[in-house]
Amino acid sequence: MCGIAGILYYKPQQLERWRIENMVEAMRHRGPDANGFFEDGNIQLGHRRLSIIDLSDAADQPMLSDDSRYVIVFNGEIYNFRSLKAMLPDYPFKTQSDTEVILAAYTTWKKDFVHYLKGMFSLAIWDRKEEELILVRDRLGVKPLYLYVNDKCLIFASEIRSILRSGLVSPRLNTPAVKEFLAFQSIGFPLSIIEDIHQLDAGTMLNVKNGRIYKHKYWKPIPDKNNFDFDLNDKQRMRSEIRKRLCNAVEERLISDVPIGAFLSGGIDSSAIVGLMAEVSGQAPQTFTVGMEEASFDESYYASLVARRFGAVHHPILLKPQSLLDELPHALDMMDTPSGDGINSYIISKAVKKAGLTVALSGVGGDELFAGYPLFRRYMRFRKFDLAWNNTGWLRKQLAHVLNGHSTTGKMERIVHFVKSPDSTIEFFYPECRRILTPHLLNKLTNFENSYESLVGFQLQQHRKELESLPLLSQVTVADLLGYTQNTLLKDIDQMSMAVSLEVREPFFDHELVELMLVAPDTHKGHSYPKSLLVESLGNIIPKEIVNRPKQGFVFPWSMWMKRELQSFCAYYLKKIGERPFIKSNELNKYWKRFLEGDTSVRWMEIWLFVVLEYWLEKNGVN
């Protein structure tokens, strides 16, 4: 796990070394073990290294191929690098690293190399002979990659702040991105919070040659059912295949030359990962759980139960409210891009790193693949009325008009939107289920126009025909992979774990497992109990006490804190953001006052997003 950076000028010029050095230094936290630079003609490459595979200096980057034609900087892990290495017997390897395997694969297979890679990665390869730059991001967007392009150069990096440190980009606020952030608590691709800095799409390869840029998708989360050699309706065979692929995903993610642990919440997903770690490794896993004094937010009892079941070396971490609040500024400081979530990831990542580990496995992804969120069931119910929906357009418009007059809450506004939707497909359903500030509330508190448009909604429209060929529950999974999962969940895990130099690996987001789950019939993902297909596929691994317990996420009591310990902190940043031209200060103050007075229609997250946004803008000097 590392940080990568580079500047490609379209025409030869005098290179200024300090620019790439500043970019790399801005990402020191991503790789404290080593740094490296490469300059040649009109390109500069830089790298920060967190040593995990092959700890020797020989595996440092930038790394050149054996014939010195290709140069690579790489962030991530290639989990199948050993099997790939066996497929490349003619390449004269000098290291035991996965980085060199990527170089060998590119030397052998050229741009088809990406189809052989299994892992999480963002990387750049420079062809010194053809003067061509290749940028690639992994299939699911686990590892970030940001770009800035103008008529003179292309700049790329693992983090936004790295690009800003090049001195070639002004930190101007991207207004459409702010609107997206306030609506969805994160910013979807291709935008970023800074004007003219964009995210490279997941599953995308970008080529730059002679100042011209070409981009194509090499993977989409919409698989072909014909790629599977068994009857997808055979539930027993499906369970067997799920177990096999998840076991493989866990086993591959245990490859490391440094100690590995696991996040353990005591829920189904993390318990499954810990159980499989014990099974495939034959060793006692090291597990970490954050416990809290507030009983309603504490999961340590269930986590301890799971740890005992698998003989884990368990590390319970009791966090008191004050210690959490003391960590808050540090967590916010480490956000490369503003997010309404992620503080919890920072807290547990810091605890794992403090215990001496460099790698941890996480159970995130189980809800997305196995229909664990309530919105999956809501969508199934929603689509039951397709026939009535398609034949009642005029009636629904009249009903929406009546309801709109009573639309005083976010819930009612969502109902009105659903009633007015031209149809009941996922592109209209999903964005509203993930929306934090509704268009009406956004318009009330800011000067942004009242609009239901969203980046994920647009992307779902682009894939509408393909999505309709998938089972209904899988349509929600795809929407989440394009939306919340990529833009919030994975982004937060990356920026908050790398803030403390910890690599987090997510077995559920193995692309071969994802492809299988997307073609699994809805009837397999029954809801007799939570995530039954996952539980049944793993046999008796997950204790019954975990399967039958109420679902509880790893969350902090923000609503209480914002009214007490964090009240002055929030008030300060709400006042500051009220001075910005896009905020209706009086309305925001009224909304804040309603929250403090206990108005249950005001959600804490709706306030918190403004606090986080202003903190980030001040920290990064953005106008």
JOWO-V34059 format. One line per field, one symbol per residue. ss: DSSP state (@ for helix, = for strand, . for the rest). phi: phi as a letter, one per 20 degrees, with the letter a starting at -180 (. if undefined). burial: # if it has 9 or more other ideal C-beta (glycine too) atoms within 8 Angstrom, else .. A space follows every 50 residues. Layout:
# JOWO-V34059
ss: ???
phi: ???
burial: ???
This chain:
# JOWO-V34059
ss: .========.......@@@@@@@@@..@@@.=.=======..=======. ......@@@...==.....=========..@@@@@@...........@@@ @@@@@@@@@@@@@@@@..=========....======........====. ..=====..@@@@@........=.@@@@@@@@@@.........=..===. ...======..======.......@@@.......@@@@@@@@@@@@@@@@ @@.......====....@@@@@@@@@@@@@@....=======..@@@..@ @@@@@@@@@...=======.@@@@@@@@@@@@@.........@@@@@@@@ @@@@....====...@@@@....@@@@@@@@@@..@@@@@..@@@@@@@@ @@@@.....@@@@@@@@@@@.....@@@@@@@@@....@@@@@@@=.... ....@@@@@@@@.@@@@....@@@@@@@@@@@.@@@@@@@@@@@@@@@.. ..====@@@.@@@@@@@@@..@@@@......@@@@@@......@@@@... .......@@@@@@...@@@@@@@@@@@.....=.@@@@@@@@@@@@.... ...@@@@@@@@@@@@@@@@....
phi: .bccbacdefcgafedgfffffffffdgffbfeacacbcbmdcccbbddd fcdlefffefcgdefgemfdcccbcpbdfdffffgfecfeeefdcdefff ffgfffgedlffgffeecrdacbccdeffelcdddccfgdmfdebdcccc fdbcdcafcfffffffmdcefefeggffffffecmadefefcfdgmecef ffmcdcdcblmddccbeebcfcfefffdebffefffffgfffffffgfff ffeefadcfccbfcenefffffffffgfffemcffecccedcffgfdddf ffffffgfgdmfeecfcedegffffffgfffffeffcfbfcoffffffff fffffnedcbecefofffedleegffffffffffdgffffdcgfffffff fffffdedcffffffffffegfbdfffeffgffdfeefgfffffecefff befbffffffffdgffffeeggffffgfgffedgffedfffffffefffd mdeddcgfeffffgffffdffgffefdfbglffffffemdfegffffeff fbeecdffgfffecgeffffgfffffffeefedegfffffffffffenff feegffeggfffgfgfffgdlee
burial: ##########......#.#############..######..######### ####....#####.#....############..##..#..#.#.#.#### ########..#.##.#############..########.##########. ..##############..#.####..#############.####.##### #########........#..##.........#....#######.###### ####.#.########################...########.....### .#######.#.#.####.#.#..##.##..##.##.############## ###.#.#################.######.##..#..#......##.## ..#...#..#.########.#..#######################.#.. ...#######..##.##..############################### ####################.#.##....######.##..###..##.#. .....###..##...##.###.##.###....##..###.##.##..... .#.###############.#.#.
